[in-house]
């Protein structure tokens, strides 16, 4: 038994060393010559580049664009349920929530009977949809971002 193990061990080392011996050897002198020719060809190709950078933006604006500042109150007034997408419904024993994401990627979690914005209150949560009340109308949003307006739900 020990003899068989010794034979397998010797064969293993012989085969392992043969793979190292059979590996490709790279001649460093030919690689240096090809690297120098590649470098020279790359330098010659740089002459064909345009003088302006196409990714720098519009030169007339100078890269600066004035963004009007909007207060948080004005932003909340402009938001409506149509700016949101329903991404999650969390239902617990004592509290229920829905998670909505707006067009800028901000996640908003609203509890049952809490207002998303002034006058838009979450009043009911079903398995696949959330129901908001906006004045006398009911807005029902589902996971496909389909919003349905109804007089009663």
KAZIQUI-V34685 format. One record per residue. PSI is psi as a letter, one per 30 degrees, with the letter a starting at -180 (NA if undefined). OMEGA is omega in radians with two decimals (* if undefined). NEAR is the number of other ideal C-beta (glycine too) atoms within 10 Angstrom. Layout:
psi = {PSI | PSI}
omega = {OMEGA | OMEGA}
near = {NEAR | NEAR}
This chain:
psi = {e | e | e | e | e | e | e | e | e | e | e | e | e | e | e | e | f | e | e | e | e | f | l | k | k | k | k | f | e | e | e | e | e | e | e | e | e | e | e | e | e | e | e | e | f | f | f | f | k | l | f | l | j | f | g | f | a | k | f | e | f | g | f | k | k | k | k | k | k | k | l | e | e | e | e | e | e | f | k | l | f | f | f | l | k | k | f | k | k | j | k | a | e | f | l | k | l | k | k | k | k | a | f | f | g | k | k | k | k | k | l | k | g | k | k | e | l | k | f | j | k | j | f | k | k | a | e | g | l | k | k | l | k | j | c | f | l | k | k | j | k | a | f | g | g | k | k | k | k | l | f | l | NA}
omega = {3.14 | 3.13 | 3.14 | 3.10 | 3.13 | 3.12 | 3.12 | 3.12 | 3.13 | 3.11 | 3.13 | 3.13 | 3.12 | 3.13 | 3.12 | 3.14 | 3.10 | 3.12 | 3.10 | 3.14 | -3.09 | -3.14 | 3.14 | 3.02 | -3.11 | 3.12 | -3.05 | -3.11 | 3.13 | 3.12 | 3.13 | -3.14 | 3.13 | 3.11 | 3.13 | 3.12 | 3.09 | 3.13 | 3.13 | 3.13 | 3.10 | 3.13 | 3.13 | -3.14 | -3.13 | -3.13 | -3.09 | -3.11 | 3.09 | -3.10 | 3.13 | -3.13 | -3.11 | -3.12 | -3.08 | -3.13 | -3.11 | -3.11 | -3.12 | 3.14 | -3.13 | 3.12 | -3.12 | 3.11 | -3.13 | 3.11 | -3.13 | 3.13 | -3.11 | 3.13 | -3.11 | 3.14 | 3.12 | 3.14 | 3.13 | 3.12 | -3.12 | -3.11 | 3.02 | 3.14 | -3.13 | 3.09 | -3.05 | 3.04 | 3.12 | -3.11 | 3.14 | 3.06 | 3.14 | -3.09 | 3.14 | -3.12 | -3.06 | -3.09 | 3.09 | -3.11 | 2.92 | 3.07 | -3.14 | 3.06 | -3.12 | -3.05 | 3.12 | 3.08 | 3.12 | -3.14 | -3.13 | 3.11 | -3.07 | 3.10 | 3.10 | -3.10 | 3.05 | -3.12 | 3.02 | 2.98 | -3.08 | 3.11 | -3.14 | -3.00 | 3.04 | -3.07 | -3.13 | 3.10 | 3.04 | -3.06 | -3.07 | -3.09 | 3.08 | -3.06 | 3.11 | 3.07 | 3.11 | -3.08 | 3.14 | -3.10 | 3.09 | 3.11 | -3.10 | 3.14 | 3.10 | -3.07 | 3.08 | -3.11 | 3.06 | -3.13 | -3.10 | 3.10 | 3.12 | 3.05 | 3.08 | -3.13 | *}
near = {5 | 6 | 7 | 8 | 9 | 10 | 10 | 10 | 10 | 10 | 10 | 10 | 10 | 9 | 9 | 9 | 10 | 10 | 8 | 7 | 7 | 7 | 8 | 4 | 6 | 7 | 8 | 8 | 6 | 9 | 10 | 10 | 11 | 9 | 10 | 10 | 10 | 10 | 10 | 10 | 9 | 9 | 9 | 9 | 9 | 7 | 6 | 6 | 8 | 6 | 4 | 8 | 9 | 6 | 5 | 8 | 12 | 8 | 9 | 5 | 9 | 8 | 8 | 7 | 8 | 6 | 6 | 4 | 6 | 9 | 8 | 7 | 9 | 10 | 12 | 11 | 11 | 10 | 16 | 13 | 19 | 11 | 13 | 24 | 16 | 20 | 14 | 13 | 16 | 12 | 12 | 7 | 5 | 4 | 9 | 17 | 17 | 25 | 16 | 20 | 15 | 13 | 10 | 7 | 6 | 9 | 11 | 14 | 12 | 21 | 13 | 15 | 11 | 12 | 13 | 21 | 18 | 9 | 10 | 16 | 17 | 22 | 14 | 15 | 18 | 12 | 6 | 10 | 19 | 27 | 18 | 24 | 17 | 15 | 8 | 7 | 12 | 17 | 21 | 17 | 21 | 13 | 13 | 10 | 11 | 10 | 17 | 12 | 10 | 10 | 7 | 6 | 15}
